[in-house]
Amino acid sequence: MKLIDAHLHLDKYKNKEVDSILTGSDWLEAVVAVSFDLKSCKRNLQLSSKYQKVKPAFGFHPEQGLPSEVDFSSLIDWMTLHRAEMIAVGEVGLPYYLRQEQRVSRAQYGQYIELLETFMKLAKEWNKPIVLHAVYDDAPIVCDLLEKHSVEKAHFHWFKGDDKTIARMIENGYFISVTPEIVYKEKIQKIAQIYPLAQMMVETDGPWPFEGPFSGKITQPAMIKESISMLAKIKKLTETEASERVLENTKEFYSI
């Protein structure tokens, strides 16, 4: 079984942990190392030069305060300079959880949308996939923006949303990835039932911690094996069939 962790914050791990993840797993073909900010982008680029398995994506995670104009300009300039070395634009999106905590005003939300549109335009211009943090009622807004800017290669990581949005995403050919939550959360299992396997990947979003059988454990790409096992049951396939299809999806989507 060969697999790719389609969404991992590799730069958040300690050096020894990174080395263990990437050199201790023959079955792990690659990791898509998404970035949080400019510092994170630079770290992921360094890791990709050291480890062949690391496929970096550059962007600005929306669940944080808005960047200054100078900082955002610096990020875009750096991404432009290193666009040939990145596999995708990401992680980018909208701040759903900050809004739930009432830490984002309506005016600020509009600014997050403007940032996201900038990233979408770059993804389109550079012919790169875009990795999205867009859940619940943010997802339809992001779908509107993708359609507006004619961005077709979109990956909604750890997606959560309603059936109407799911149908729209499927119709548009957007991809999703499931985390180890699929092992123990019914709502994720339901999404996996609905979504075509041909448009699915697996991820950990590590080092984000998980519950259920993973409670108290450091999140590692090995957990995606459990996700594949559950996905195979849902899709009524063998684990080998499920893993092969998901691997091919990820390789094709990210041109790995």
C-alpha positions in Angstrom: 0.0 0.0 0.0 1.4 3.4 -1.1 -0.2 6.6 0.1 0.1 10.3 0.0 -0.8 12.6 3.0 -2.6 15.3 0.9 -2.6 17.9 3.6 0.1 18.2 6.3 1.6 21.1 8.3 5.0 19.5 8.2 6.8 22.7 9.2 5.0 22.5 12.6 6.9 19.3 13.6 10.3 19.2 15.2 13.3 18.3 13.0 13.6 14.8 14.5 9.8 14.2 14.0 10.1 15.3 10.4 13.0 13.0 9.7 11.1 10.1 11.4 8.0 10.8 9.3 9.8 11.0 6.0 12.5 8.4 6.3 10.8 5.8 8.4 7.8 5.0 6.1 8.5 3.2 2.9 4.7 3.2 2.1 4.5 7.0 2.3 5.1 8.2 -1.2 4.8 12.0 -0.5 3.3 14.7 1.7 1.7 17.9 0.5 3.2 20.4 2.9 0.8 23.3 3.2 1.9 26.7 4.6 0.6 29.1 7.2 2.4 32.3 6.4 5.7 33.5 4.8 7.9 31.9 7.6 6.0 28.7 7.1 6.5 28.8 3.3 10.2 29.3 3.7 10.5 26.3 6.1 8.5 24.1 3.8 10.7 25.1 0.9 13.8 24.1 2.9 12.2 20.8 3.8 11.4 20.1 0.2 15.0 20.7 -0.8 16.1 18.2 1.8 13.5 15.5 1.4 12.2 14.4 -2.0 8.9 13.3 -0.5 8.0 16.9 0.5 5.7 18.7 -2.0 5.3 22.2 -0.8 2.3 24.5 -1.1 2.6 28.2 -0.4 -0.1 30.5 1.0 -1.7 32.3 4.0 -3.9 30.4 6.4 -7.1 32.3 7.0 -7.6 31.4 10.7 -5.3 34.2 11.9 -5.3 38.0 12.0 -5.1 39.8 8.7 -1.6 40.5 7.4 -0.4 44.1 7.0 -0.1 45.3 3.4 3.7 45.1 3.6 3.6 41.5 4.9 1.1 40.4 2.3 3.1 42.1 -0.5 6.2 40.3 0.8 4.4 37.0 0.7 3.1 37.4 -2.8 6.5 38.6 -4.0 8.2 35.5 -2.4 5.6 33.1 -3.8 6.0 34.7 -7.3 9.8 34.1 -7.1 9.3 30.5 -6.0 6.2 29.6 -8.0 8.1 26.9 -9.9 9.1 25.1 -6.7 5.6 24.8 -5.3 3.0 22.2 -6.0 0.0 24.3 -5.2 -1.3 27.6 -3.7 -2.3 26.9 -0.1 -3.5 26.8 2.5 -5.8 29.6 1.8 -9.5 30.3 2.4 -11.9 32.0 4.8 -11.9 32.3 8.6 -14.9 30.3 9.6 -13.8 29.5 13.2 -12.5 33.0 13.9 -16.0 34.3 12.9 -17.6 31.8 15.2 -15.5 33.3 18.0 -16.7 36.7 16.9 -13.1 37.8 16.2 -13.7 38.9 12.7 -15.9 41.9 11.7 -17.9 42.2 8.5 -15.4 44.6 7.1 -12.5 42.3 8.0 -14.3 39.3 6.4 -14.5 41.3 3.2 -10.7 41.7 3.4 -10.2 38.0 3.8 -12.3 37.5 0.7 -10.0 40.0 -1.2 -6.9 38.0 -0.1 -8.5 34.8 -1.2 -9.3 36.3 -4.6 -5.7 37.3 -5.0 -4.6 33.7 -4.4 -7.2 32.4 -6.8 -6.0 34.7 -9.6 -2.4 33.6 -9.0 -3.4 29.9 -9.0 -5.1 30.5 -12.3 -2.2 32.5 -13.8 0.4 29.9 -12.6 -1.8 26.9 -13.5 -1.5 25.5 -10.0 -4.1 23.7 -7.8 -5.5 25.7 -4.9 -5.8 24.2 -1.4 -8.8 25.5 0.5 -9.9 26.0 4.1 -13.6 26.5 3.4 -16.2 24.8 5.6 -19.9 25.1 6.4 -21.4 28.4 5.2 -18.1 29.7 3.9 -18.0 26.9 1.3 -20.7 28.3 -1.0 -18.9 31.7 -1.0 -15.7 30.0 -2.0 -17.5 28.1 -4.7 -18.8 31.4 -6.1 -15.3 32.8 -6.1 -13.8 29.7 -7.8 -16.5 30.0 -10.5 -15.9 33.7 -10.9 -12.2 33.3 -11.5 -12.6 30.0 -13.5 -10.4 28.0 -11.1 -11.1 24.4 -11.7 -8.4 22.5 -9.7 -9.7 23.1 -6.1 -9.0 20.9 -3.1 -11.3 21.5 -0.1 -9.4 19.9 2.7 -11.2 18.5 5.8 -14.5 19.5 4.2 -17.7 19.9 6.2 -20.9 21.3 4.7 -24.5 20.8 3.5 -25.7 18.5 0.8 -26.5 21.3 -1.7 -22.9 22.5 -1.5 -21.6 19.0 -1.8 -23.6 18.5 -5.0 -22.3 21.7 -6.4 -18.7 20.8 -5.6 -19.1 17.4 -7.2 -20.6 18.9 -10.3 -17.7 21.4 -10.6 -15.1 18.6 -10.2 -13.7 19.9 -6.9 -11.8 17.4 -4.7 -12.1 16.8 -1.0 -9.8 15.0 1.5 -10.9 13.2 4.6 -9.0 13.2 7.9 -8.8 10.4 10.5 -12.1 11.8 11.8 -13.7 9.5 9.2 -12.9 6.6 11.5 -15.1 7.8 14.3 -17.4 10.7 13.1 -20.7 9.9 11.4 -21.0 13.2 9.6 -17.6 12.7 7.9 -18.6 9.1 7.0 -21.8 10.5 5.4 -19.9 13.0 3.2 -17.6 10.1 2.2 -20.7 8.1 1.2 -22.0 10.9 -1.0 -18.7 12.1 -2.6 -17.3 10.1 -5.6 -14.2 8.3 -4.8 -12.6 9.6 -8.0 -12.6 13.1 -6.4 -11.3 12.1 -2.9 -7.9 12.1 -1.1 -6.8 11.4 2.4 -5.0 13.7 4.8 -4.0 14.1 8.5 -3.8 18.0 8.8 -1.1 17.1 11.3 0.0 18.0 13.9 -3.7 18.7 14.6 -4.8 16.1 17.2 -7.6 13.7 16.8 -10.0 11.9 19.2 -11.6 8.5 19.2 -8.9 5.8 18.8 -6.3 8.5 18.1 -6.9 10.3 21.4 -3.6 11.3 23.1 -1.5 10.3 20.1 0.8 12.6 18.1 -0.7 12.9 14.6 1.3 11.1 12.0 0.7 10.3 8.3 0.4 6.6 9.4 -3.1 7.5 10.6 -4.3 7.7 7.0 -4.1 3.9 6.8 -7.0 3.8 9.2 -8.8 6.4 7.1 -8.3 4.2 4.0 -9.7 1.2 5.9 -12.9 3.0 6.8 -13.2 4.5 3.3 -12.9 1.1 1.8 -15.8 -0.1 4.0 -17.9 2.8 3.0 -17.3 2.4 -0.7 -17.5 -1.4 -0.5 -14.0 -2.0 -1.8 -10.9 -3.8 -0.6 -8.3 -1.6 1.2 -5.9 -2.2 -1.7 -8.5 -1.0 -4.2 -9.3 2.1 -2.1 -5.7 3.0 -1.5 -4.7 2.6 -5.2 -7.6 4.8 -6.3 -6.9 7.5 -3.7 -3.2 7.4 -4.5 -3.9 7.9 -8.2 -6.3 10.7 -7.5 -3.7 12.6 -5.5 -0.9 12.0 -7.9 -3.0 13.2 -10.8 -4.5 16.2 -9.0 -1.1 17.5 -7.8 0.9 16.3 -10.8 3.2 14.2 -8.5 
